[in-house]
Amino acid sequence: MDFLDFSLDSILRLGKKNLGAPPGIENAADIDKPPEHGVVSICTIDYSLEGIEQQTHTDVEALLKSEKPDWATYRWIDIQGIHPYTVNRLKNHFNIHTLSAEDALNIPQRQKVEDYEGTLFIILRMLQITEGSLINEQVSFFYLGDVIITQQEKPGDVWEPVRERINREGSRLRQYGTPYLLYALIDAIIDNIFPILDTYFDLIDALEQEILLEPIKGTQMRIHNIKRDLAYLRQALWPMRDITSELYKNDIELLPKKVIPYYRDVHDHSLQAIEAVEMYLENAKGLQDLLMNANSNRMNEVMKALTIMASLFMPITFFAGLYGMNFEHIPELGWKYSYPIFLSVCALTTGFLLFYFKRKGWIGK
């Protein structure tokens, strides 16, 4: 079942693929060429209720030679980095369907959950904030019963708390095995969205204070960036809601009944995250209106000040224009005190207008 979550950039990237190419991974470029050292890193965690062992492998061949120990009940294979050779070797070794291997190789893909025979294939988006930027990374899950394979685009994830919990003796991760591990990994992806939302809440709050006090030149652009990121978050979260609903509502044979309540719980988390994103997105849109109102109010204050100044000088301009006319018989021109009287009348008129404006509440508030 597929869920739409493409950005424009994703659509353009998909459009660059070869049209009419046969389905599957078999015709991918470099499928028979091993990756250079450091392109792909692989970590395995073998565990049971009694013990745990973690190993790091430099390439996929070393991984395949390292079989799961007899004492271990479950294995988690975490692959960081994507290469056609690695994906194809895993496909052949674990009998993974070629279409799911193709989807894991070609990025970006729709978020989805697909139940192949013996394999539950899931694609999600892992969202993180790195150096002030929102990072959207594709993560693929191959659930094979007692083995889980996760594939990330690059090193760095949100699963460190899961790794810490799996090392604890008697933890539920060890008791319930890979069905619970799959839930924990998905739950960690969704739970990590809440600290991201807290970051945007702080940004929105700071911007609100800035707008009320003194907006700066870049305020408009920062509001736009926040709205764009929150829309991006919402776009990634809606498919997660549908995927988690699919996992607990549908009767998937690979998932035992005892872990289904946990998948219902992670579905609730996805709904909470969506509600929070919707609320913050509305707040960000409100910032746009607040900024427009603040700018409008400031413009009104400027126009008010200019109008008051023009009103104060209007009588003086009238008097100066009246006595500046070139008529021969103006009685006041011959008076000895005409000039000081003229200045006094201008000052009294201006003072009266200031008193009147203040009395009306137009100035001084």
Sequence and secondary structure as in RCSB ss.txt:
>XXXX:A:sequence
MDFLDFSLDSILRLGKKNLGAPPGIENAADIDKPPEHGVVSICTIDYSLEGIEQQTHTDVEALLKSEKPDWATYR
WIDIQGIHPYTVNRLKNHFNIHTLSAEDALNIPQRQKVEDYEGTLFIILRMLQITEGSLINEQVSFFYLGDVIIT
QQEKPGDVWEPVRERINREGSRLRQYGTPYLLYALIDAIIDNIFPILDTYFDLIDALEQEILLEPIKGTQMRIHN
IKRDLAYLRQALWPMRDITSELYKNDIELLPKKVIPYYRDVHDHSLQAIEAVEMYLENAKGLQDLLMNANSNRMN
EVMKALTIMASLFMPITFFAGLYGMNFEHIPELGWKYSYPIFLSVCALTTGFLLFYFKRKGWIGK
>XXXX:A:secstr
 EE    HHHHHHHHTS TT  SSSTT TTTTS   TTS EEEEEEE SS EEEEEESSHHHHHHS   TT SEE
EEEEES  HHHHHHHHHHHT  HHHHHHHHSSS  EEEEEETTEEEEEEEEEEEETTEEEEEEEEEEE SSEEEE
EESSS  S HHHHHHHTSTT HHHHH HHHHHHHHHHHHHHTHHHHHHHHHHHHHHHHHHHHH   TTHHHHHHH
HHHHHHHHHHHHHHHHHHHHHHHHS  TTS GGGHHHHHHHHHHHHHHHHHHHHHHHHHHHHHHHHHHHHHHHHH
HHHHHHHHHHHHHHHHHHHHHHHTS  S  GGGG TTHHHHHHHHHHHHHHHHHHHHHHHTSS  
